[in-house]
Amino acid sequence: MTAYAGTAKKSFWFRFKLNFFKHWELYLLLAPTLLYIFIFLYMPMGGVLMAFEDYSATKGIFGSPWVGLKHFQRFFNSYNFWQIFYNTISLSVYNLVANFPIPIIFALLLNQMRMRRFKKVVQTVSYAPYFISVVVLVGMLNLFLSPQTGVLNFFITALGGEPVYFMAEPELFQSVYVWSGVWQNTGQAAIIYIAALTSISQDLHEAAMVDGASKLKRTIHIDIPGIMPTAITMLLLNLGRIMSIGFEKALLMQTTLNISASEIISTFVYKQGLLGAQFSYSTAVGLFNSVIGCVLVIIVNYTSRKLTDTSLW
């Protein structure tokens, strides 16, 4: 058995060397990407040790005293733990429910257009907001939703209503956050579904048309099943990031009036780590966030593999 394992190992390295020297140009092209991943994604994982230490910059990661789960307990026992956790979960779920199906619906509608020039214009216009930076987007929201000069409040007052300070209302924060994201990201997110739709054989549509199937029936029975593996894969990836909402937009939209709804784990980590210099505490909170996301990916991937035979691994 040992001899067989040794032979298999030698055979593997022999094939690898043969393949490497045969396609060395491809490996050379791949090297910068592998180096980037190693330096910026794997090497920083050593900093996770800070979550279990009272980190001191003078002593370094390996010289700082070990405290175990002290910082995790501090976070779990903090007065605002449940509020921050609830804000993160509710905003993530709301964001997923709104941002996942709308690009699929948009791609299906766009796929039914027969006027190519109009189709390209619609696709370009919907894709353009994706290139707007987060800072500019939040500035636009402040202008459009301003109680004094905002366009939306202009129509509200014209209809006899009272101006609404959208950016200061805690109960409106999540809706403004999510639907502005839908407007910005729908065109970009729909591209992958449009590409999946183009790979569906036109023979299926032609055969269905001969049988008298309408556009709606062809969409339901041909297009949707055709893009379902892609949709499931994207859903798994989105669920993996359900706890990883970027802090930039939430932080820029945050005010003292809406902080009860806008304080999420990522903004809390930013404030505690970079502004408060509590590196170990913020690392522990960030690690807690990442572990939940990892567990969710594993559970959803396992469930998807059992139910649909589609999974990430």
Residue frames relative to the residue before (quaternion, step in Angstrom):
aa qw qx qy qz dx dy dz
M 1.0000 0.0000 0.0000 0.0000 0.00 0.00 0.00
T 0.6621 0.5020 -0.2948 0.4719 3.56 1.03 -0.91
A 0.6406 0.5232 -0.3205 0.4617 3.55 1.02 -0.82
Y 0.6427 0.5217 -0.3195 0.4611 3.58 1.02 -0.81
A 0.6487 0.5139 -0.3143 0.4652 3.58 0.99 -0.88
G 0.6559 0.5080 -0.3135 0.4620 3.57 0.98 -0.82
T 0.6456 0.5161 -0.3153 0.4663 3.58 1.03 -0.79
A 0.6490 0.5139 -0.3129 0.4657 3.58 1.01 -0.87
K 0.6425 0.5226 -0.3200 0.4601 3.58 1.04 -0.81
K 0.6532 0.4967 -0.3095 0.4805 3.57 0.98 -0.86
S 0.6430 0.5276 -0.3222 0.4520 3.56 1.00 -0.83
F 0.6336 0.5310 -0.3311 0.4549 3.58 1.03 -0.80
W 0.7000 0.4604 -0.2800 0.4687 3.58 0.81 -0.98
F 0.6105 0.5408 -0.3539 0.4579 3.59 1.10 -0.60
R 0.6697 0.4816 -0.3001 0.4791 3.59 0.95 -0.89
F 0.6320 0.5363 -0.3341 0.4487 3.57 1.03 -0.79
K 0.6682 0.4927 -0.3043 0.4671 3.61 0.88 -0.92
L 0.6442 0.5227 -0.3173 0.4596 3.56 0.99 -0.85
N 0.6794 0.4833 -0.2781 0.4770 3.56 0.94 -0.93
F 0.6310 0.5477 -0.3279 0.4409 3.60 1.04 -0.80
F 0.7162 0.4343 -0.2629 0.4789 3.59 0.81 -0.96
K 0.6331 0.5291 -0.3341 0.4557 3.58 1.17 -0.49
H 0.8003 0.1859 -0.0760 0.5649 3.59 1.03 -0.80
W 0.1351 0.8446 -0.5109 0.0859 3.60 0.99 0.73
E 0.5887 0.5783 -0.3833 0.4148 3.62 1.11 -0.54
L 0.6509 0.5123 -0.3127 0.4648 3.60 1.01 -0.81
Y 0.6492 0.5025 -0.3144 0.4767 3.58 1.01 -0.79
L 0.6228 0.5343 -0.3355 0.4627 3.57 1.09 -0.68
L 0.6464 0.5000 -0.3120 0.4845 3.60 1.05 -0.74
L 0.6804 0.4985 -0.2810 0.4578 3.57 1.08 -0.74
A 0.5360 0.6838 -0.3838 0.3127 3.59 1.15 -0.63
P 0.6718 0.4881 -0.3431 0.4390 3.71 0.76 -0.81
T 0.6417 0.5199 -0.3275 0.4590 3.60 1.03 -0.75
L 0.6575 0.4981 -0.3072 0.4746 3.58 0.94 -0.88
L 0.6427 0.5197 -0.3171 0.4651 3.57 1.02 -0.81
Y 0.6360 0.5271 -0.3163 0.4665 3.58 1.00 -0.85
I 0.6642 0.5017 -0.3049 0.4627 3.58 0.89 -0.95
F 0.6723 0.5047 -0.3046 0.4478 3.58 0.90 -0.90
I 0.7097 0.4721 -0.2687 0.4486 3.59 0.86 -0.98
F 0.8114 0.3258 -0.1429 0.4638 3.58 0.77 -1.05
L 0.7498 0.3709 -0.2236 0.5003 3.63 1.18 -0.33
Y 0.7654 0.3626 -0.2057 0.4903 3.59 0.95 -0.80
M 0.6554 0.5210 -0.3273 0.4380 3.60 0.89 -0.82
P 0.6630 0.5032 -0.3354 0.4414 3.67 0.91 -0.74
M 0.5271 0.6422 -0.4180 0.3674 3.62 1.20 -0.32
G 0.5376 0.6122 -0.4034 0.4165 3.57 1.22 -0.31
G 0.6050 0.5825 -0.3442 0.4198 3.57 1.18 -0.53
V 0.4701 0.6741 -0.4419 0.3596 3.60 1.26 -0.19
L 0.5531 0.6216 -0.3862 0.3981 3.59 1.15 -0.55
M 0.5627 0.6188 -0.3824 0.3927 3.59 1.15 -0.56
A 0.5904 0.5947 -0.3642 0.4065 3.59 1.13 -0.58
F 0.7388 0.3787 -0.2062 0.5179 3.58 1.19 -0.53
E 0.6732 0.4544 -0.2814 0.5110 3.58 1.28 0.29
D 0.3832 -0.5989 0.6166 0.3380 3.50 -1.41 0.04
Y 0.1911 -0.8540 0.4734 0.1004 3.52 0.32 1.33
S 0.0568 -0.7600 0.6474 0.0080 3.51 -1.09 0.88
A 0.4818 -0.6947 0.4543 0.2810 3.57 -0.77 1.05
T 0.6564 0.5190 -0.3178 0.4459 3.60 1.06 -0.67
K 0.7225 0.4238 -0.2439 0.4888 3.58 1.10 -0.69
G 0.3953 -0.7371 0.4651 0.2900 3.57 1.18 -0.47
I 0.7179 -0.4517 0.3131 0.4273 3.55 -1.32 0.13
F 0.7577 0.3979 -0.2179 0.4691 3.58 0.86 -0.92
G 0.6982 0.4555 -0.2852 0.4730 3.60 1.23 -0.14
S 0.5443 0.6313 -0.3957 0.3854 3.58 1.24 -0.25
P 0.5620 -0.6323 0.4111 0.3396 3.62 -1.04 0.71
W 0.4376 -0.7018 0.5140 0.2275 3.56 -1.05 0.89
V 0.0642 -0.8224 0.5653 0.0032 3.62 -0.79 1.01
G 0.4760 -0.7044 0.4251 0.3106 3.61 1.21 0.12
L 0.8116 -0.2645 0.2191 0.4726 3.57 -0.91 -0.98
K 0.2394 0.8200 -0.4925 0.1665 3.58 1.22 0.39
H 0.7218 0.4482 -0.2604 0.4586 3.61 0.80 -0.99
F 0.6015 0.5356 -0.3597 0.4711 3.59 1.14 -0.56
Q 0.6540 0.5041 -0.3063 0.4736 3.58 0.95 -0.87
R 0.6230 0.5399 -0.3403 0.4523 3.57 1.02 -0.76
F 0.6698 0.4911 -0.2979 0.4706 3.59 0.96 -0.86
F 0.6772 0.4971 -0.2989 0.4527 3.59 0.89 -0.92
N 0.7275 0.4237 -0.2337 0.4864 3.59 1.08 -0.68
S 0.4693 0.6823 -0.4499 0.3344 3.61 1.24 -0.06
Y 0.6233 -0.6025 0.3652 0.3393 3.56 -1.12 0.72
N 0.7673 0.3542 -0.1928 0.4986 3.60 1.10 -0.64
F 0.2955 0.7863 -0.5029 0.2038 3.62 1.21 0.32
W 0.7215 0.4522 -0.2680 0.4508 3.57 0.70 -1.06
Q 0.6228 0.5345 -0.3466 0.4541 3.58 1.07 -0.65
I 0.6691 0.4854 -0.2948 0.4793 3.58 0.92 -0.92
F 0.6574 0.5146 -0.3067 0.4571 3.58 0.94 -0.90
Y 0.6625 0.4956 -0.2996 0.4751 3.58 0.95 -0.89
N 0.6409 0.5263 -0.3276 0.4527 3.61 0.93 -0.85
T 0.6658 0.5079 -0.2997 0.4571 3.57 0.96 -0.89
I 0.6856 0.4831 -0.2848 0.4641 3.58 0.86 -0.98
S 0.6960 0.4817 -0.2888 0.4474 3.59 0.78 -1.00
L 0.6628 0.4893 -0.3117 0.4734 3.60 0.96 -0.81
S 0.6460 0.5250 -0.3166 0.4548 3.60 1.01 -0.80
V 0.6766 0.4815 -0.2930 0.4738 3.58 0.90 -0.92
Y 0.6331 0.5261 -0.3178 0.4705 3.58 0.96 -0.87
N 0.6638 0.5114 -0.2920 0.4611 3.56 0.95 -0.93
L 0.6676 0.4995 -0.2946 0.4669 3.58 0.99 -0.86
V 0.6602 0.5205 -0.3075 0.4457 3.59 0.91 -0.94
A 0.7108 0.4378 -0.2575 0.4867 3.59 1.03 -0.76
N 0.7638 0.4248 -0.2150 0.4358 3.58 0.82 -0.97
F 0.6325 0.5542 -0.3544 0.4090 3.62 1.13 -0.38
P 0.7692 0.3744 -0.2498 0.4535 3.69 0.61 -0.93
I 0.6072 0.6045 -0.3712 0.3579 3.62 1.00 -0.75
P 0.6574 0.4831 -0.3427 0.4658 3.70 0.85 -0.71
I 0.6182 0.5335 -0.3495 0.4595 3.60 1.08 -0.66
I 0.6585 0.4976 -0.3013 0.4774 3.58 0.91 -0.93
F 0.6524 0.5174 -0.3105 0.4585 3.57 0.96 -0.88
A 0.6576 0.5042 -0.3092 0.4667 3.60 0.97 -0.83
L 0.6478 0.5126 -0.3199 0.4639 3.59 1.00 -0.78
L 0.6556 0.4945 -0.3091 0.4798 3.60 0.99 -0.80
L 0.6618 0.5068 -0.3039 0.4614 3.56 0.96 -0.88
N 0.6371 0.5452 -0.3234 0.4385 3.57 1.07 -0.71
Q 0.6643 0.5108 -0.3006 0.4555 3.59 1.17 -0.53
M 0.5276 0.6359 -0.4169 0.3787 3.61 1.23 -0.23
R 0.2409 -0.7858 0.5576 0.1166 3.55 -0.97 0.90
M 0.6067 0.5201 -0.3588 0.4824 3.60 1.25 -0.26
R 0.3219 -0.8069 0.4607 0.1817 3.57 -0.08 1.31
R 0.6631 0.5112 -0.3227 0.4415 3.59 0.90 -0.87
F 0.6653 0.4837 -0.2988 0.4839 3.58 0.94 -0.87
K 0.6187 0.5529 -0.3304 0.4498 3.58 1.06 -0.77
K 0.6658 0.4929 -0.2991 0.4737 3.60 0.96 -0.84
V 0.6305 0.5284 -0.3334 0.4605 3.59 1.03 -0.78
V 0.6609 0.5046 -0.3040 0.4650 3.59 0.92 -0.94
Q 0.6690 0.5031 -0.3026 0.4559 3.58 0.92 -0.89
T 0.6588 0.5053 -0.3079 0.4646 3.58 1.00 -0.81
V 0.6637 0.5035 -0.3024 0.4631 3.58 0.93 -0.92
S 0.6836 0.4794 -0.2920 0.4665 3.60 0.96 -0.80
Y 0.6754 0.4990 -0.2866 0.4612 3.58 1.14 -0.63
A 0.5623 0.6600 -0.3715 0.3321 3.60 1.13 -0.67
P 0.6550 0.5303 -0.3532 0.4063 3.70 0.81 -0.77
Y 0.5419 0.6376 -0.4012 0.3726 3.59 1.17 -0.47
F 0.6893 0.4930 -0.2768 0.4531 3.59 1.12 -0.65
I 0.5055 0.6192 -0.4378 0.4115 3.59 1.27 0.04
S 0.4278 -0.7080 0.4964 0.2632 3.58 -0.80 0.97
V 0.6536 -0.5287 0.3744 0.3913 3.55 -1.25 0.48
V 0.6402 0.5361 -0.3275 0.4421 3.57 0.98 -0.84
V 0.6702 0.4848 -0.2937 0.4791 3.57 0.93 -0.90
L 0.6348 0.5403 -0.3311 0.4421 3.59 0.99 -0.84
V 0.6787 0.4712 -0.2978 0.4782 3.60 0.88 -0.90
G 0.6129 0.5352 -0.3469 0.4665 3.60 1.10 -0.63
M 0.6361 0.5143 -0.3181 0.4792 3.57 1.05 -0.77
L 0.6361 0.5229 -0.3303 0.4613 3.59 1.00 -0.80
N 0.6490 0.5171 -0.3212 0.4563 3.58 0.97 -0.83
L 0.6669 0.4891 -0.3020 0.4741 3.59 1.05 -0.73
F 0.7176 0.4653 -0.2613 0.4474 3.58 0.79 -1.02
L 0.7660 0.3613 -0.1828 0.4994 3.58 1.08 -0.74
S 0.3499 0.7493 -0.4917 0.2726 3.58 1.25 0.24
P 0.4734 -0.6881 0.4632 0.2964 3.64 -0.93 0.82
Q 0.6927 0.4606 -0.2816 0.4783 3.62 1.18 -0.42
T 0.8423 0.1580 -0.0338 0.5141 3.58 0.74 -1.08
G 0.4528 0.7246 -0.4343 0.2852 3.60 1.25 -0.04
V 0.5587 -0.6238 0.4409 0.3230 3.54 -1.09 0.81
L 0.6660 0.5155 -0.3106 0.4407 3.57 0.90 -0.93
N 0.6790 0.4758 -0.2912 0.4773 3.57 0.96 -0.82
F 0.5540 0.5907 -0.3909 0.4374 3.58 1.20 -0.45
F 0.6854 0.4608 -0.2813 0.4886 3.58 0.95 -0.87
I 0.6221 0.5443 -0.3474 0.4428 3.59 1.05 -0.71
T 0.6906 0.4581 -0.2778 0.4857 3.58 0.90 -0.91
A 0.6148 0.5512 -0.3482 0.4437 3.60 1.10 -0.68
L 0.7000 0.4344 -0.2566 0.5054 3.56 1.16 -0.60
G 0.6400 -0.5748 0.3085 0.4060 3.57 1.29 0.23
G 0.5451 0.6302 -0.3982 0.3836 3.58 1.27 0.15
E 0.5373 -0.5955 0.4860 0.3472 3.55 -1.36 0.04
P 0.5602 -0.6066 0.4370 0.3567 3.61 -1.03 0.73
V 0.2247 -0.7666 0.5921 0.1064 3.55 -1.08 0.81
Y 0.2798 -0.7381 0.5894 0.1717 3.56 -0.89 0.95
F 0.2313 -0.8412 0.4755 0.1133 3.56 0.29 1.33
M 0.7112 0.4785 -0.2672 0.4402 3.58 0.91 -0.88
A 0.7015 0.4468 -0.2692 0.4856 3.59 1.23 -0.16
E 0.6022 0.5627 -0.3560 0.4405 3.59 1.27 -0.16
P 0.4153 -0.7340 0.4722 0.2565 3.65 -0.51 1.10
E 0.6838 0.4976 -0.2959 0.4442 3.60 0.98 -0.81
L 0.6891 0.4537 -0.2838 0.4886 3.61 1.23 -0.29
F 0.4576 0.7229 -0.4358 0.2794 3.59 1.24 -0.32
Q 0.7014 0.4826 -0.2884 0.4381 3.59 0.75 -1.03
S 0.6528 0.5125 -0.3232 0.4547 3.60 0.96 -0.79
V 0.6480 0.4988 -0.3196 0.4786 3.59 0.96 -0.82
Y 0.6448 0.5301 -0.3117 0.4540 3.58 0.97 -0.90
V 0.7313 0.4575 -0.2500 0.4399 3.57 0.73 -1.10
W 0.7494 0.4251 -0.2543 0.4393 3.61 0.69 -1.03
S 0.5761 0.5239 -0.3897 0.4917 3.58 1.18 -0.32
G 0.6335 0.5196 -0.3200 0.4757 3.58 1.14 -0.64
V 0.6030 0.5439 -0.3476 0.4689 3.57 1.09 -0.71
W 0.6611 0.5058 -0.3024 0.4644 3.59 0.91 -0.93
Q 0.7121 0.4715 -0.2631 0.4488 3.58 0.95 -0.86
N 0.8172 0.3426 -0.1305 0.4447 3.60 0.88 -0.92
T 0.4702 0.7055 -0.4452 0.2880 3.62 1.18 -0.27
G 0.6726 0.5080 -0.3087 0.4407 3.60 0.83 -0.93
Q 0.6806 0.4819 -0.2883 0.4706 3.56 0.93 -0.88
A 0.6802 0.4940 -0.2933 0.4553 3.58 0.94 -0.88
A 0.6406 0.5482 -0.3266 0.4271 3.60 1.12 -0.60
I 0.5131 0.6765 -0.4186 0.3223 3.60 1.16 -0.46
I 0.6772 0.4980 -0.3095 0.4445 3.59 0.87 -0.90
Y 0.6579 0.4870 -0.3126 0.4820 3.61 1.08 -0.66
I 0.6047 0.5367 -0.3506 0.4727 3.59 1.10 -0.65
A 0.6431 0.5118 -0.3155 0.4743 3.58 1.02 -0.80
A 0.6488 0.5067 -0.3195 0.4693 3.60 1.02 -0.78
L 0.6438 0.5276 -0.3213 0.4515 3.60 1.03 -0.74
T 0.6475 0.5244 -0.3252 0.4472 3.59 1.03 -0.71
S 0.6475 0.5253 -0.3229 0.4478 3.59 1.18 -0.44
I 0.5324 0.6123 -0.4159 0.4106 3.60 1.26 -0.15
S 0.5032 -0.6804 0.4483 0.2877 3.57 -0.84 1.02
Q 0.4357 -0.7052 0.5037 0.2432 3.57 -0.92 0.96
D 0.5127 0.6425 -0.4165 0.3884 3.58 1.25 -0.31
L 0.6164 0.5480 -0.3435 0.4491 3.57 1.09 -0.70
H 0.6651 0.4914 -0.2989 0.4763 3.57 0.97 -0.85
E 0.6555 0.5135 -0.3182 0.4532 3.57 0.95 -0.85
A 0.6511 0.5043 -0.3165 0.4707 3.58 0.99 -0.82
A 0.6547 0.5068 -0.3111 0.4667 3.59 1.02 -0.79
M 0.6367 0.5230 -0.3248 0.4644 3.59 1.06 -0.73
V 0.6166 0.5353 -0.3415 0.4655 3.58 1.07 -0.72
D 0.6941 0.4559 -0.2632 0.4910 3.57 1.10 -0.76
G 0.5766 -0.6353 0.3557 0.3707 3.59 1.28 0.08
A 0.3714 0.7389 -0.4921 0.2718 3.62 1.19 0.37
S 0.4039 -0.7058 0.5288 0.2431 3.57 -0.98 0.83
K 0.6994 -0.4436 0.3412 0.4445 3.58 -1.34 0.12
L 0.6467 0.5312 -0.3231 0.4419 3.57 0.97 -0.84
K 0.6793 0.4799 -0.2932 0.4715 3.60 0.91 -0.90
R 0.6405 0.5083 -0.3310 0.4710 3.60 1.04 -0.72
T 0.6268 0.5290 -0.3357 0.4631 3.58 1.07 -0.70
I 0.6979 0.4843 -0.2711 0.4527 3.56 0.92 -0.98
H 0.8013 0.3442 -0.1528 0.4650 3.58 0.84 -0.98
I 0.7467 0.3410 -0.2205 0.5268 3.63 1.21 -0.25
D 0.7443 0.4331 -0.2457 0.4450 3.57 0.62 -1.14
I 0.6976 0.4804 -0.2879 0.4469 3.59 0.76 -1.02
P 0.6704 0.4561 -0.3286 0.4843 3.68 0.83 -0.76
G 0.6290 0.5646 -0.3353 0.4161 3.59 1.09 -0.66
I 0.7555 0.3434 -0.2009 0.5205 3.58 1.05 -0.72
M 0.4013 0.7517 -0.4596 0.2504 3.61 1.25 -0.02
P 0.6481 0.4981 -0.3558 0.4530 3.69 0.84 -0.72
T 0.6422 0.5111 -0.3193 0.4737 3.59 1.02 -0.78
A 0.6572 0.5142 -0.3091 0.4563 3.57 0.96 -0.88
I 0.6536 0.5076 -0.3185 0.4624 3.59 0.95 -0.81
T 0.6389 0.5224 -0.3214 0.4644 3.58 0.99 -0.83
M 0.6654 0.4876 -0.2997 0.4793 3.59 0.95 -0.86
L 0.6242 0.5345 -0.3401 0.4572 3.59 1.06 -0.71
L 0.6416 0.5198 -0.3204 0.4642 3.57 1.00 -0.82
L 0.6599 0.5000 -0.3058 0.4701 3.58 0.97 -0.86
N 0.6620 0.5010 -0.3054 0.4663 3.59 0.99 -0.81
L 0.6420 0.5099 -0.3254 0.4711 3.58 1.04 -0.72
G 0.6156 0.5494 -0.3408 0.4506 3.56 1.14 -0.59
R 0.7308 0.3762 -0.2192 0.5257 3.56 1.20 -0.54
I 0.3412 0.7894 -0.4685 0.2022 3.57 1.26 0.19
M 0.7242 0.3843 -0.2403 0.5197 3.59 1.16 -0.53
S 0.6663 0.5291 -0.2841 0.4420 3.57 1.26 -0.07
I 0.1244 0.7920 -0.5796 0.1463 3.56 0.79 1.00
G 0.4851 -0.6891 0.4566 0.2851 3.56 -0.79 1.01
F 0.4540 -0.7230 0.4556 0.2522 3.54 -0.95 0.88
E 0.5216 0.6838 -0.4177 0.2932 3.61 1.14 -0.50
K 0.7218 0.4395 -0.2589 0.4677 3.57 0.70 -1.07
A 0.6573 0.5045 -0.3142 0.4633 3.59 0.93 -0.89
L 0.6643 0.5050 -0.3089 0.4564 3.58 0.98 -0.81
L 0.6719 0.4946 -0.2992 0.4630 3.58 0.98 -0.83
M 0.6921 0.4559 -0.2739 0.4879 3.59 1.10 -0.64
Q 0.5551 0.6534 -0.3711 0.3567 3.55 1.27 -0.34
T 0.0081 -0.7660 0.6427 -0.0105 3.54 -1.06 0.89
T 0.6581 -0.5033 0.3714 0.4191 3.56 -1.26 0.20
L 0.6578 0.5221 -0.3059 0.4484 3.59 1.19 -0.47
N 0.7770 0.3160 -0.1816 0.5132 3.62 1.04 -0.65
I 0.3622 0.7792 -0.4635 0.2163 3.60 1.25 0.11
S 0.5737 0.5955 -0.3862 0.4088 3.60 1.13 -0.46
A 0.7447 0.3421 -0.2067 0.5345 3.60 1.20 -0.48
S 0.7134 0.4834 -0.2491 0.4420 3.59 1.14 -0.58
E 0.5728 0.5768 -0.4005 0.4228 3.61 1.21 -0.20
I 0.0332 0.7931 -0.6027 0.0812 3.57 -0.50 1.25
I 0.7371 -0.4395 0.2635 0.4405 3.57 -1.25 0.23
S 0.6731 0.5115 -0.3143 0.4318 3.60 0.88 -0.87
T 0.6634 0.4694 -0.3126 0.4917 3.62 0.98 -0.73
F 0.6166 0.5405 -0.3384 0.4617 3.59 1.09 -0.71
V 0.6471 0.5104 -0.3125 0.4723 3.60 0.98 -0.85
Y 0.6412 0.5271 -0.3215 0.4557 3.58 0.97 -0.85
K 0.6929 0.4791 -0.2831 0.4584 3.58 0.85 -0.93
Q 0.7042 0.4626 -0.2754 0.4629 3.56 0.92 -0.90
G 0.7295 0.4562 -0.2443 0.4471 3.56 0.97 -0.87
L 0.7965 0.3155 -0.1647 0.4888 3.57 0.61 -1.12
L 0.7330 0.4011 -0.2409 0.4938 3.58 0.94 -0.84
G 0.7674 0.3571 -0.1914 0.4969 3.59 0.98 -0.82
A 0.3430 -0.7749 0.4661 0.2541 3.60 1.32 -0.13
Q 0.4407 0.6479 -0.4906 0.3812 3.61 1.09 0.71
F 0.1212 -0.8736 0.4680 0.0556 3.53 0.57 1.25
S 0.6765 0.4903 -0.3068 0.4558 3.60 0.87 -0.86
Y 0.6566 0.5178 -0.3061 0.4550 3.56 0.96 -0.90
S 0.6881 0.4728 -0.2835 0.4718 3.58 0.86 -0.94
T 0.6183 0.5310 -0.3448 0.4656 3.61 1.08 -0.66
A 0.6392 0.5229 -0.3245 0.4612 3.59 1.00 -0.79
V 0.6549 0.4983 -0.3111 0.4755 3.59 0.96 -0.85
G 0.6652 0.5007 -0.3030 0.4637 3.59 0.94 -0.86
L 0.6407 0.5157 -0.3223 0.4687 3.59 1.04 -0.76
F 0.6086 0.5423 -0.3381 0.4704 3.59 1.03 -0.77
N 0.6486 0.5230 -0.2984 0.4655 3.57 0.99 -0.88
S 0.6891 0.4892 -0.2771 0.4571 3.58 0.91 -0.95
V 0.6358 0.5348 -0.3331 0.4458 3.59 1.00 -0.79
I 0.6368 0.5162 -0.3301 0.4679 3.60 0.97 -0.80
G 0.6529 0.5124 -0.3116 0.4628 3.60 0.95 -0.86
C 0.6514 0.5164 -0.3107 0.4609 3.59 0.99 -0.85
V 0.6566 0.5061 -0.3082 0.4666 3.59 0.94 -0.89
L 0.6361 0.5298 -0.3274 0.4555 3.59 0.99 -0.79
V 0.6398 0.5204 -0.3277 0.4609 3.60 0.96 -0.84
I 0.6650 0.5081 -0.3096 0.4514 3.59 0.87 -0.93
I 0.6752 0.4966 -0.2989 0.4563 3.60 0.89 -0.94
V 0.6996 0.4622 -0.2772 0.4692 3.58 0.82 -0.99
N 0.6294 0.5286 -0.3381 0.4584 3.60 1.01 -0.73
Y 0.6499 0.5066 -0.3102 0.4740 3.60 0.98 -0.85
T 0.6624 0.5051 -0.3015 0.4638 3.58 0.93 -0.90
S 0.6624 0.5064 -0.3062 0.4593 3.58 0.95 -0.87
R 0.6506 0.5175 -0.3221 0.4529 3.59 0.98 -0.79
K 0.6689 0.4968 -0.2996 0.4648 3.58 1.06 -0.74
L 0.7511 0.4230 -0.2139 0.4596 3.58 0.96 -0.88
T 0.8381 0.1980 -0.0553 0.5053 3.59 0.91 -0.89
D 0.3917 -0.7298 0.4661 0.3109 3.61 1.28 -0.15
T 0.5990 0.5022 -0.3785 0.4957 3.59 1.19 0.52
S 0.1858 0.7807 -0.5725 0.1679 3.56 -0.76 1.04
L 0.6014 -0.5626 0.4279 0.3724 3.55 -1.32 0.20
W 0.7945 -0.0065 0.0065 0.6072 3.58 1.15 -0.60
